[in-house]
Amino acid sequence: MVTTRKNGSLYTRINGKVAEVEFGHPASNSFVSELLERLTNTIDELSENDGISVILLKSEGEKAFCAGASFDELLEVTTLEEGKAFFSGFAHVINAMRKCKKIIVGRVHGKTVGGGVGLAAACDYVFANVDSSIKLSELSIGIAPLVIAPVVERKIGKAAMGELSLAPTDWKNAYWAQEKGLFSKVFETAQEMDKELEFYIHKLASYHPDALTEWKTVLWEGTDHWDVLLKERAAITGKLALSEFTRNALSKFKK
């Protein structure tokens, strides 16, 4: 079932010590600003929920996991402030995920583009299936993956990020993503993935919650400056998005 709501949907279900957060949007699970804000607030709230230890992040449907930023909304950006605000949405989500006190496990079930790759990289552990190809398409539309670059580089390294981003129209398969460290495990089918995922998250949730929190803090050491860095990157990206090149490129995608 995929939502038809133009601003997308976001549902949270709590089962024992596991909180399942599911987002969706009719345009291949892309993100509009409102949905990014809701996801940020949800992660912040769950971070303070003493009753849970693990967050499972997933998206609706059986096709794309996440198509990144909404092209429709990006075309409506007309000022530098609007551009900065638009790309700050992903900055806020990434910072919320890295500062969250709970381990975040991602479920990636299909193709993932741009900001969706950043979302996967911000998870602490990621399950994927063979359909989960990835692409950083930003350069092809006149911008660059500046906001998500720190979190993607943290997972796969600068060389792999360069390989991925400098071929913005090429897909990398799920096994490439696993080899580089973005995906933790890759399965042949969604059914196999979900079976192992359910076992994994409930086993993880059985561990000492304080130990999980302290260990997550260690895993994210050296990222405290991201609150400032990602906002600066959002401003630069917003400026690039106003260029004639980007407007023309986006218009072609919409035809």
Beta strands, then each sheet from edge to edge (+ up, - down):
strand 1: 9-15
strand 2: 18-24
strand 3: 54-59
strand 4: 103-108
strand 5: 112-113
strand 6: 125-129
strand 7: 134-135
strand 8: 185-187
sheet 1: 1+ 2- 3- 4- 6- 8-
sheet 2: 5+ 7+
end
